[in-house]
Amino acid sequence: MMDFVMLGITGPWEIILIVLALLLLFGGRKIPEIMKGFGKGIREFKDATGGNKGENKDSDSLNEGNKSE
């Protein structure tokens, strides 16, 4: 029998419970907006720390094209 508690291991039931709680709290329409903001924050953090080198080549080339016009 298991006499100890394993911390830090997230099983499938915990993930399902978290997703259901998020759906109940925020609803289906608000979650994509929250995730978009979360992704944007991570992207800005990577840019600020220099961890996003060369990943935005498409947006950089678009910005350079607008400067020449």
Biopython code that builds the backbone (N, CA, C, O; Angstrom):
import numpy as np
from Bio.PDB.StructureBuilder import StructureBuilder

atoms = [
    (1, "MET", "N", (0.830, -1.182, 0.000)),
    (1, "MET", "CA", (0.000, 0.000, 0.000)),
    (1, "MET", "C", (0.876, 1.246, 0.000)),
    (1, "MET", "O", (2.021, 1.219, 0.450)),
    (2, "MET", "N", (0.316, 2.336, -0.513)),
    (2, "MET", "CA", (1.084, 3.585, -0.598)),
    (2, "MET", "C", (0.870, 4.400, 0.673)),
    (2, "MET", "O", (-0.234, 4.874, 0.942)),
    (3, "ASP", "N", (1.936, 4.556, 1.444)),
    (3, "ASP", "CA", (1.858, 5.317, 2.680)),
    (3, "ASP", "C", (2.361, 6.742, 2.510)),
    (3, "ASP", "O", (2.388, 7.500, 3.479)),
    (4, "PHE", "N", (2.760, 7.125, 1.298)),
    (4, "PHE", "CA", (3.272, 8.468, 1.079)),
    (4, "PHE", "C", (2.483, 9.140, -0.037)),
    (4, "PHE", "O", (1.842, 8.474, -0.850)),
    (5, "VAL", "N", (2.540, 10.455, -0.063)),
    (5, "VAL", "CA", (1.818, 11.231, -1.067)),
    (5, "VAL", "C", (2.816, 11.691, -2.112)),
    (5, "VAL", "O", (3.845, 12.279, -1.781)),
    (6, "MET", "N", (2.511, 11.421, -3.378)),
    (6, "MET", "CA", (3.396, 11.849, -4.461)),
    (6, "MET", "C", (2.960, 13.241, -4.918)),
    (6, "MET", "O", (1.887, 13.403, -5.499)),
    (7, "LEU", "N", (3.782, 14.221, -4.656)),
    (7, "LEU", "CA", (3.479, 15.594, -5.027)),
    (7, "LEU", "C", (4.091, 15.926, -6.378)),
    (7, "LEU", "O", (5.151, 15.407, -6.728)),
    (8, "GLY", "N", (3.437, 16.775, -7.126)),
    (8, "GLY", "CA", (3.983, 17.221, -8.396)),
    (8, "GLY", "C", (3.597, 16.367, -9.587)),
    (8, "GLY", "O", (3.956, 16.698, -10.717)),
    (9, "ILE", "N", (2.890, 15.297, -9.373)),
    (9, "ILE", "CA", (2.480, 14.447, -10.481)),
    (9, "ILE", "C", (1.002, 14.708, -10.745)),
    (9, "ILE", "O", (0.149, 14.431, -9.901)),
    (10, "THR", "N", (0.711, 15.244, -11.925)),
    (10, "THR", "CA", (-0.661, 15.567, -12.296)),
    (10, "THR", "C", (-1.202, 14.452, -13.182)),
    (10, "THR", "O", (-0.685, 14.194, -14.269)),
    (11, "GLY", "N", (-2.219, 13.818, -12.711)),
    (11, "GLY", "CA", (-2.829, 12.731, -13.455)),
    (11, "GLY", "C", (-3.961, 13.222, -14.334)),
    (11, "GLY", "O", (-4.281, 14.410, -14.321)),
    (12, "PRO", "N", (-4.571, 12.330, -15.095)),
    (12, "PRO", "CA", (-5.637, 12.729, -16.007)),
    (12, "PRO", "C", (-6.874, 13.263, -15.283)),
    (12, "PRO", "O", (-7.539, 14.165, -15.792)),
    (13, "TRP", "N", (-7.193, 12.721, -14.101)),
    (13, "TRP", "CA", (-8.371, 13.206, -13.379)),
    (13, "TRP", "C", (-8.165, 14.621, -12.862)),
    (13, "TRP", "O", (-9.108, 15.412, -12.828)),
    (14, "GLU", "N", (-6.935, 14.951, -12.457)),
    (14, "GLU", "CA", (-6.665, 16.305, -11.994)),
    (14, "GLU", "C", (-6.781, 17.309, -13.141)),
    (14, "GLU", "O", (-7.306, 18.407, -12.962)),
    (15, "ILE", "N", (-6.289, 16.926, -14.316)),
    (15, "ILE", "CA", (-6.358, 17.809, -15.487)),
    (15, "ILE", "C", (-7.822, 18.027, -15.881)),
    (15, "ILE", "O", (-8.220, 19.152, -16.184)),
    (16, "ILE", "N", (-8.621, 16.959, -15.877)),
    (16, "ILE", "CA", (-10.042, 17.085, -16.215)),
    (16, "ILE", "C", (-10.741, 17.997, -15.217)),
    (16, "ILE", "O", (-11.558, 18.831, -15.606)),
    (17, "LEU", "N", (-10.429, 17.847, -13.943)),
    (17, "LEU", "CA", (-11.025, 18.679, -12.910)),
    (17, "LEU", "C", (-10.654, 20.146, -13.090)),
    (17, "LEU", "O", (-11.502, 21.021, -12.916)),
    (18, "ILE", "N", (-9.408, 20.426, -13.434)),
    (18, "ILE", "CA", (-8.960, 21.805, -13.660)),
    (18, "ILE", "C", (-9.666, 22.407, -14.863)),
    (18, "ILE", "O", (-10.109, 23.554, -14.808)),
    (19, "VAL", "N", (-9.777, 21.649, -15.951)),
    (19, "VAL", "CA", (-10.450, 22.146, -17.156)),
    (19, "VAL", "C", (-11.922, 22.431, -16.871)),
    (19, "VAL", "O", (-12.447, 23.457, -17.303)),
    (20, "LEU", "N", (-12.583, 21.546, -16.158)),
    (20, "LEU", "CA", (-13.992, 21.772, -15.816)),
    (20, "LEU", "C", (-14.163, 22.998, -14.919)),
    (20, "LEU", "O", (-15.106, 23.770, -15.094)),
    (21, "ALA", "N", (-13.263, 23.177, -13.970)),
    (21, "ALA", "CA", (-13.338, 24.350, -13.100)),
    (21, "ALA", "C", (-13.142, 25.633, -13.909)),
    (21, "ALA", "O", (-13.831, 26.625, -13.670)),
    (22, "LEU", "N", (-12.217, 25.622, -14.855)),
    (22, "LEU", "CA", (-12.000, 26.799, -15.704)),
    (22, "LEU", "C", (-13.228, 27.095, -16.559)),
    (22, "LEU", "O", (-13.613, 28.254, -16.716)),
    (23, "LEU", "N", (-13.838, 26.056, -17.106)),
    (23, "LEU", "CA", (-15.048, 26.256, -17.903)),
    (23, "LEU", "C", (-16.181, 26.840, -17.066)),
    (23, "LEU", "O", (-16.910, 27.717, -17.527)),
    (24, "LEU", "N", (-16.325, 26.358, -15.850)),
    (24, "LEU", "CA", (-17.375, 26.873, -14.982)),
    (24, "LEU", "C", (-17.113, 28.321, -14.563)),
    (24, "LEU", "O", (-18.040, 29.126, -14.475)),
    (25, "LEU", "N", (-15.847, 28.645, -14.306)),
    (25, "LEU", "CA", (-15.513, 29.997, -13.851)),
    (25, "LEU", "C", (-15.592, 31.035, -14.970)),
    (25, "LEU", "O", (-16.157, 32.113, -14.784)),
    (26, "PHE", "N", (-15.023, 30.706, -16.133)),
    (26, "PHE", "CA", (-14.879, 31.709, -17.186)),
    (26, "PHE", "C", (-15.829, 31.521, -18.359)),
    (26, "PHE", "O", (-16.124, 32.491, -19.057)),
    (27, "GLY", "N", (-16.311, 30.332, -18.596)),
    (27, "GLY", "CA", (-17.175, 30.083, -19.743)),
    (27, "GLY", "C", (-16.365, 29.804, -20.997)),
    (27, "GLY", "O", (-15.164, 30.069, -21.048)),
    (28, "GLY", "N", (-17.025, 29.275, -21.989)),
    (28, "GLY", "CA", (-16.352, 28.873, -23.224)),
    (28, "GLY", "C", (-15.881, 30.021, -24.092)),
    (28, "GLY", "O", (-14.943, 29.851, -24.871)),
    (29, "ARG", "N", (-16.502, 31.186, -23.981)),
    (29, "ARG", "CA", (-16.135, 32.320, -24.840)),
    (29, "ARG", "C", (-14.931, 33.083, -24.322)),
    (29, "ARG", "O", (-14.173, 33.656, -25.105)),
    (30, "LYS", "N", (-14.751, 33.095, -23.026)),
    (30, "LYS", "CA", (-13.687, 33.905, -22.427)),
    (30, "LYS", "C", (-12.332, 33.189, -22.435)),
    (30, "LYS", "O", (-11.295, 33.853, -22.444)),
    (31, "ILE", "N", (-12.316, 31.867, -22.433)),
    (31, "ILE", "CA", (-11.068, 31.113, -22.338)),
    (31, "ILE", "C", (-10.119, 31.387, -23.507)),
    (31, "ILE", "O", (-8.927, 31.571, -23.260)),
    (32, "PRO", "N", (-10.578, 31.426, -24.784)),
    (32, "PRO", "CA", (-9.635, 31.746, -25.868)),
    (32, "PRO", "C", (-8.991, 33.123, -25.713)),
    (32, "PRO", "O", (-7.818, 33.299, -26.043)),
    (33, "GLU", "N", (-9.750, 34.098, -25.211)),
    (33, "GLU", "CA", (-9.181, 35.425, -24.991)),
    (33, "GLU", "C", (-8.113, 35.396, -23.909)),
    (33, "GLU", "O", (-7.083, 36.060, -24.028)),
    (34, "ILE", "N", (-8.357, 34.632, -22.858)),
    (34, "ILE", "CA", (-7.384, 34.510, -21.777)),
    (34, "ILE", "C", (-6.112, 33.839, -22.287)),
    (34, "ILE", "O", (-5.009, 34.282, -21.969)),
    (35, "MET", "N", (-6.257, 32.779, -23.072)),
    (35, "MET", "CA", (-5.090, 32.063, -23.597)),
    (35, "MET", "C", (-4.304, 32.933, -24.576)),
    (35, "MET", "O", (-3.075, 32.875, -24.607)),
    (36, "LYS", "N", (-5.009, 33.740, -25.376)),
    (36, "LYS", "CA", (-4.333, 34.648, -26.307)),
    (36, "LYS", "C", (-3.490, 35.659, -25.534)),
    (36, "LYS", "O", (-2.347, 35.929, -25.902)),
    (37, "GLY", "N", (-4.052, 36.213, -24.471)),
    (37, "GLY", "CA", (-3.310, 37.157, -23.635)),
    (37, "GLY", "C", (-2.133, 36.497, -22.945)),
    (37, "GLY", "O", (-1.067, 37.098, -22.813)),
    (38, "PHE", "N", (-2.326, 35.253, -22.500)),
    (38, "PHE", "CA", (-1.252, 34.505, -21.859)),
    (38, "PHE", "C", (-0.105, 34.263, -22.844)),
    (38, "PHE", "O", (1.062, 34.438, -22.495)),
    (39, "GLY", "N", (-0.436, 33.862, -24.067)),
    (39, "GLY", "CA", (0.585, 33.633, -25.091)),
    (39, "GLY", "C", (1.319, 34.911, -25.457)),
    (39, "GLY", "O", (2.532, 34.902, -25.667)),
    (40, "LYS", "N", (0.584, 36.000, -25.532)),
    (40, "LYS", "CA", (1.197, 37.287, -25.842)),
    (40, "LYS", "C", (2.172, 37.704, -24.743)),
    (40, "LYS", "O", (3.246, 38.233, -25.027)),
    (41, "GLY", "N", (1.795, 37.465, -23.496)),
    (41, "GLY", "CA", (2.675, 37.780, -22.377)),
    (41, "GLY", "C", (3.950, 36.955, -22.406)),
    (41, "GLY", "O", (5.034, 37.475, -22.144)),
    (42, "ILE", "N", (3.827, 35.671, -22.723)),
    (42, "ILE", "CA", (5.007, 34.811, -22.821)),
    (42, "ILE", "C", (5.908, 35.281, -23.955)),
    (42, "ILE", "O", (7.128, 35.316, -23.800)),
    (43, "ARG", "N", (5.317, 35.644, -25.102)),
    (43, "ARG", "CA", (6.087, 36.129, -26.242)),
    (43, "ARG", "C", (6.845, 37.403, -25.897)),
    (43, "ARG", "O", (8.015, 37.548, -26.253)),
    (44, "GLU", "N", (6.177, 38.332, -25.200)),
    (44, "GLU", "CA", (6.834, 39.572, -24.793)),
    (44, "GLU", "C", (7.962, 39.296, -23.807)),
    (44, "GLU", "O", (9.007, 39.944, -23.861)),
    (45, "PHE", "N", (7.757, 38.340, -22.908)),
    (45, "PHE", "CA", (8.802, 37.981, -21.957)),
    (45, "PHE", "C", (10.013, 37.405, -22.678)),
    (45, "PHE", "O", (11.150, 37.755, -22.361)),
    (46, "LYS", "N", (9.774, 36.516, -23.653)),
    (46, "LYS", "CA", (10.881, 35.935, -24.420)),
    (46, "LYS", "C", (11.622, 37.007, -25.199)),
    (46, "LYS", "O", (12.851, 36.984, -25.269)),
    (47, "ASP", "N", (10.884, 37.953, -25.789)),
    (47, "ASP", "CA", (11.526, 39.041, -26.519)),
    (47, "ASP", "C", (12.392, 39.883, -25.585)),
    (47, "ASP", "O", (13.494, 40.289, -25.954)),
    (48, "ALA", "N", (11.894, 40.144, -24.379)),
    (48, "ALA", "CA", (12.622, 40.976, -23.429)),
    (48, "ALA", "C", (13.875, 40.281, -22.914)),
    (48, "ALA", "O", (14.878, 40.938, -22.635)),
    (49, "THR", "N", (13.825, 38.950, -22.784)),
    (49, "THR", "CA", (14.981, 38.223, -22.280)),
    (49, "THR", "C", (15.916, 37.770, -23.393)),
    (49, "THR", "O", (16.974, 37.207, -23.112)),
    (50, "GLY", "N", (15.550, 38.003, -24.647)),
    (50, "GLY", "CA", (16.405, 37.613, -25.763)),
    (50, "GLY", "C", (16.263, 36.152, -26.141)),
    (50, "GLY", "O", (17.116, 35.626, -26.857)),
    (51, "GLY", "N", (15.226, 35.482, -25.689)),
    (51, "GLY", "CA", (15.034, 34.069, -25.987)),
    (51, "GLY", "C", (14.268, 33.820, -27.261)),
    (51, "GLY", "O", (13.940, 32.671, -27.554)),
    (52, "ASN", "N", (13.969, 34.847, -28.032)),
    (52, "ASN", "CA", (13.149, 34.711, -29.231)),
    (52, "ASN", "C", (13.946, 35.117, -30.467)),
    (52, "ASN", "O", (13.407, 35.760, -31.369)),
    (53, "LYS", "N", (15.208, 34.752, -30.515)),
    (53, "LYS", "CA", (16.076, 35.162, -31.612)),
    (53, "LYS", "C", (15.730, 34.395, -32.884)),
    (53, "LYS", "O", (15.771, 33.165, -32.907)),
    (54, "GLY", "N", (15.394, 35.123, -33.932)),
    (54, "GLY", "CA", (15.156, 34.517, -35.233)),
    (54, "GLY", "C", (13.810, 33.849, -35.400)),
    (54, "GLY", "O", (13.557, 33.272, -36.458)),
    (55, "GLU", "N", (12.942, 33.895, -34.422)),
    (55, "GLU", "CA", (11.645, 33.234, -34.556)),
    (55, "GLU", "C", (10.617, 34.118, -35.240)),
    (55, "GLU", "O", (9.626, 33.600, -35.756)),
    (56, "ASN", "N", (10.809, 35.422, -35.266)),
    (56, "ASN", "CA", (9.842, 36.335, -35.874)),
    (56, "ASN", "C", (10.390, 36.921, -37.172)),
    (56, "ASN", "O", (10.272, 38.123, -37.407)),
    (57, "LYS", "N", (10.980, 36.092, -38.006)),
    (57, "LYS", "CA", (11.547, 36.571, -39.263)),
    (57, "LYS", "C", (10.462, 37.115, -40.188)),
    (57, "LYS", "O", (10.688, 38.099, -40.892)),
    (58, "ASP", "N", (9.294, 36.490, -40.194)),
    (58, "ASP", "CA", (8.217, 36.941, -41.066)),
    (58, "ASP", "C", (7.737, 38.332, -40.678)),
    (58, "ASP", "O", (7.555, 39.188, -41.544)),
    (59, "SER", "N", (7.533, 38.564, -39.401)),
    (59, "SER", "CA", (7.056, 39.873, -38.962)),
    (59, "SER", "C", (8.147, 40.921, -39.128)),
    (59, "SER", "O", (7.834, 42.080, -39.401)),
    (60, "ASP", "N", (9.423, 40.554, -38.973)),
    (60, "ASP", "CA", (10.512, 41.490, -39.173)),
    (60, "ASP", "C", (10.607, 41.909, -40.641)),
    (60, "ASP", "O", (10.833, 43.081, -40.942)),
    (61, "SER", "N", (10.435, 40.958, -41.544)),
    (61, "SER", "CA", (10.517, 41.292, -42.969)),
    (61, "SER", "C", (9.327, 42.146, -43.386)),
    (61, "SER", "O", (9.466, 43.004, -44.258)),
    (62, "LEU", "N", (8.178, 41.935, -42.792)),
    (62, "LEU", "CA", (7.019, 42.767, -43.098)),
    (62, "LEU", "C", (7.242, 44.198, -42.615)),
    (62, "LEU", "O", (6.881, 45.151, -43.305)),
    (63, "ASN", "N", (7.831, 44.348, -41.445)),
    (63, "ASN", "CA", (8.099, 45.683, -40.917)),
    (63, "ASN", "C", (9.127, 46.419, -41.759)),
    (63, "ASN", "O", (9.014, 47.629, -41.955)),
    (64, "GLU", "N", (10.141, 45.697, -42.264)),
    (64, "GLU", "CA", (11.148, 46.327, -43.118)),
    (64, "GLU", "C", (10.539, 46.770, -44.436)),
    (64, "GLU", "O", (10.928, 47.806, -44.975)),
    (65, "GLY", "N", (9.591, 46.006, -44.967)),
    (65, "GLY", "CA", (8.936, 46.370, -46.216)),
    (65, "GLY", "C", (8.116, 47.625, -46.060)),
    (65, "GLY", "O", (8.035, 48.421, -46.995)),
    (66, "ASN", "N", (7.505, 47.828, -44.913)),
    (66, "ASN", "CA", (6.711, 49.023, -44.671)),
    (66, "ASN", "C", (7.578, 50.261, -44.500)),
    (66, "ASN", "O", (7.132, 51.369, -44.798)),
    (67, "LYS", "N", (8.808, 50.095, -44.026)),
    (67, "LYS", "CA", (9.712, 51.224, -43.823)),
    (67, "LYS", "C", (10.196, 51.803, -45.144)),
    (67, "LYS", "O", (10.417, 53.010, -45.248)),
    (68, "SER", "N", (10.364, 50.952, -46.159)),
    (68, "SER", "CA", (10.920, 51.426, -47.434)),
    (68, "SER", "C", (9.900, 52.184, -48.252)),
    (68, "SER", "O", (10.287, 52.910, -49.168)),
    (69, "GLU", "N", (8.610, 52.053, -47.965)),
    (69, "GLU", "CA", (7.575, 52.718, -48.773)),
    (69, "GLU", "C", (7.384, 54.142, -48.401)),
    (69, "GLU", "O", (6.550, 54.828, -48.993)),
]
sb = StructureBuilder()
sb.init_structure("model")
sb.init_model(0)
sb.init_chain("A")
sb.init_seg("    ")
for serial, (resi, resn, name, xyz) in enumerate(atoms, 1):
    if name == "N":
        sb.init_residue(resn, " ", resi, " ")
    sb.init_atom(name, np.array(xyz, "f"), 0.0, 1.0, " ", f" {name:<3s}", serial, name[0])
structure = sb.get_structure()
